[in-house]
Amino acid sequence: MEAGDLPLRCFRDCHPEEMFVDDGVETVTSREQKKVERSIEEVINVYKQIHTLPEPTLLREQHYQYLKKGLRHLSDAYECLDASRPWLCFWILHSLELLEEPIPSNVASDVCHFLSRCQSPTGGFAGGPGQHAHLAPTYAAVNALCIIGTEEAYSIIDREKLLDFLLSVKQPDGSFVMHIGGEVDVRSAYCAAAVASLTNIITPKLFENTPSWILRCQNWEGGLSGVPGLEAHGGYTFCGTAAMVILDKEHMLDLKALLRWVVSRQMRFEGGFQGRCNKLVDGCYSFWQAGLLPLLHRAFCKQGESAVLSEQRWMFEQQALQEYILLCCQNPAGGLLDKPGKARDFYHTCYCLSGLSIAQHFGNLRSHHELILGKDDNRLAPTHPVYNMCPDKVAQALEHFLQLPVHETTGRVHPLSPPPQAEQSQS
């Protein structure tokens, strides 16, 4: 079936009241859910009235202009993200690479200079110049520099001090605090594992007990919580699972329970994903939830279950997710959003596009398949399901940093050998 021939899903013809069942007990949650379904039904109906063929279009040029402007100029509304400035760099640069828009060399150099000012003298990166080092902007800064992928970008990362910083936030139980004196949650373990593996500074001491601590975050639902004992959440589940993949310990998780949980988070009417049970659909979970499926596919293959797995599709409804993103999450002036009625922002632009890429590309060692809803111009570049940047940039960074030594006192450990993307064949 050609991409343009893919039909809108037939159950979209159902009235939303037929899709959501509240057992006759109305709550704030059930009212909000019905409100969202009605808004999406309206979007779909308007689309069907205007278009004779179901070919939703990615507003590529509008998104490009929105992102390009954001690299140079931000409105006062972004003042609240003063401690998240490396994230803005990453969100915008990754969105541009998914759109296959080149980054001008002078812009790339300016980003490198800015991120160098965010690097703490004690190691790691801060949310802005002069702020304290923090694991979240450290992850964002390292990813942004790897996306740029120049010698100038790589040379900014002080690997020895980065390792010192990671060791300073490591806790005896295997967890990590986000910053010295800060909170513990599973995001920090992922951020630490991601930057350590990309820059080749993984040591046995650095992640001692970390897999066991992450395992305690998997709860009775099947997903993972931020810390042991809490509710499963899509962002935390991705972070914990991806960290286990990096550390080659994903087999420790209850993978089938995790699969049941994540596939149940795709909304039956909307097509997008919710972050937790009984929550509303949100465009950002297009990556945090759908991005788990390539990781699980690979994990099941490693366990010898490839015979029962598809060789063409991930274990979620890829077309439905593309419909939700293209029809319900695009601002006509550029940028993507949570759901109809919400404002655009760079965070949702990044993760909606990342989820769209996951939904378009399937790959393993034997084959690579694409499922593109609409015209060929809707196609995005593939994204690496562990690091969420393009596979060639991951491979290039690994090749560069593997030539450099690990801390002398601990010896060399090769991260991700082979890297998970080799299993996805999207490089």
PEJO-V593694 format. One record per helix or strand. SS is the DSSP state (2 for helix, 1 for strand). FROM is the first residue (numbers start at 1). TO is the last residue. If there is no record, write none. Layout:
<<SS:FROM:TO> <SS:FROM:TO>>
This chain:
<<2:3:5> <2:10:13> <2:16:19> <2:28:50> <2:60:70> <2:76:98> <2:105:118> <1:119:119> <1:125:126> <1:133:133> <2:135:148> <2:151:156> <2:159:169> <1:170:170> <1:176:177> <1:184:184> <2:186:198> <2:210:216> <1:218:218> <1:224:224> <2:234:246> <2:250:252> <2:255:263> <1:266:266> <1:273:274> <1:281:281> <2:285:288> <2:290:302> <2:306:308> <2:318:328> <1:330:330> <1:336:337> <1:344:345> <2:346:360> <1:361:363> <1:368:370> <2:376:378> <2:391:401> <2:420:424>>
